[in-house]
Amino acid sequence: MSDSFAIRKRSRSGREQERNGAASFFRGLELDLVERIEFFQAFIREPVSVGALSPSSRALARAMIQGCNLQDADTVVEMGPGTGAFTGLIRERIGKETTFVAIELERNNARCLKRRFPDLIVHNDSAERMPEYLAQHRKKTADVIISGIPWANLQSVVQDRIMNGVMASLASDGVFTTFGYVHARWLPNARRFRQMLECHFVRVETSSVIWGNFPPAFVYRCAQSGTSPAAASGAPSPR
Ligand SMILES: C[S@@+](CC[C@H](N)C(=O)[O-])C[C@H]1O[C@@H](n2cnc3c(N)ncnc32)[C@H](O)[C@@H]1O
């Protein structure tokens, strides 16, 4: 093989790599755009229960799973996963044997999730029925419950029903995480929700504000045991 041929071949394979790289970059953008459009359409259909214009950021997803020992969890539940802003990261972090159940109310979001993650267990229903779904998977409790539900938008009676399900289903050393938007923090329903967390959990931690999310948000990390969930898993304690 002549040198010039080798150089031509190398540069062609370099161009192919560039083309493949660009193609996967645009495929990623396209998927991201599709997800955003689908999420926005869900918001138009059900503004109150969807509660946001676009999916949460990766920064919020990271804050949501901080302090959750996903790797060693037997069972993890995600309530209100939307189009999967937290789901991908949860899937990356759970152990091989972990049962991961997602419960999403909005039909098209549930469909989008199933398309993005074909092997994910998705129940298109209200998280009020979480204990029944756990029983279907022969589980009594979950070690980690991660919620994307817009609590501040829910009627008190629905807040109560979902929270009762969380309390009935969370393992005694389990962790429950959820988030709120900074701008809605002082609304009556948001304050009621905070009080509800403090009544039910021994420990309620609030993260610092995740400014990288739109709109800016913060995370509640709650546990029934006295040890800090973040400390227990070796993660830094949020402010
Ligand atoms: C603010 S979006 C968050 C979606 C996603 N976790 C994220 O952060 O991008 C709230 C999601 O919770 C779902 N949801 C609202 N009420 C629910 C309920 N009772 N049970 C299950 N999902 C619910 C909505 O359909 C919506 O997909």
PDBQT file of the ligand as one rigid body, heavy atoms in Angstrom, charges set to zero:
ROOT
HETATM    1  C1  LIG A 301     -43.373  18.651  36.604  1.00  0.00    +0.000 C 
HETATM    2  S1  LIG A 301     -43.588  17.210  35.592  1.00  0.00    +0.000 S 
HETATM    3  C2  LIG A 301     -42.021  16.428  35.984  1.00  0.00    +0.000 C 
HETATM    4  C3  LIG A 301     -41.625  15.393  34.996  1.00  0.00    +0.000 C 
HETATM    5  C4  LIG A 301     -40.190  14.884  35.151  1.00  0.00    +0.000 C 
HETATM    6  N1  LIG A 301     -39.996  14.214  36.407  1.00  0.00    +0.000 N 
HETATM    7  C5  LIG A 301     -39.222  16.048  35.043  1.00  0.00    +0.000 C 
HETATM    8  O1  LIG A 301     -38.750  16.485  36.104  1.00  0.00    +0.000 OA
HETATM    9  O2  LIG A 301     -38.979  16.519  33.933  1.00  0.00    +0.000 OA
HETATM   10  C6  LIG A 301     -44.758  16.281  36.553  1.00  0.00    +0.000 C 
HETATM   11  C7  LIG A 301     -45.128  14.899  36.017  1.00  0.00    +0.000 C 
HETATM   12  O3  LIG A 301     -45.913  14.231  37.032  1.00  0.00    +0.000 OA
HETATM   13  C8  LIG A 301     -47.019  13.580  36.401  1.00  0.00    +0.000 C 
HETATM   14  N2  LIG A 301     -48.065  13.415  37.417  1.00  0.00    +0.000 N 
HETATM   15  C9  LIG A 301     -48.871  14.387  37.955  1.00  0.00    +0.000 A 
HETATM   16  N3  LIG A 301     -49.698  13.851  38.863  1.00  0.00    +0.000 NA
HETATM   17  C10 LIG A 301     -49.413  12.520  38.909  1.00  0.00    +0.000 A 
HETATM   18  C11 LIG A 301     -49.920  11.424  39.661  1.00  0.00    +0.000 A 
HETATM   19  N4  LIG A 301     -50.913  11.594  40.552  1.00  0.00    +0.000 N 
HETATM   20  N5  LIG A 301     -49.392  10.201  39.458  1.00  0.00    +0.000 NA
HETATM   21  C12 LIG A 301     -48.376  10.007  38.566  1.00  0.00    +0.000 A 
HETATM   22  N6  LIG A 301     -47.861  10.997  37.818  1.00  0.00    +0.000 NA
HETATM   23  C13 LIG A 301     -48.357  12.241  37.993  1.00  0.00    +0.000 A 
HETATM   24  C14 LIG A 301     -47.383  14.519  35.262  1.00  0.00    +0.000 C 
HETATM   25  O4  LIG A 301     -48.153  13.862  34.283  1.00  0.00    +0.000 OA
HETATM   26  C15 LIG A 301     -46.006  14.956  34.761  1.00  0.00    +0.000 C 
HETATM   27  O5  LIG A 301     -45.509  14.077  33.789  1.00  0.00    +0.000 OA
ENDROOT
TORSDOF 0
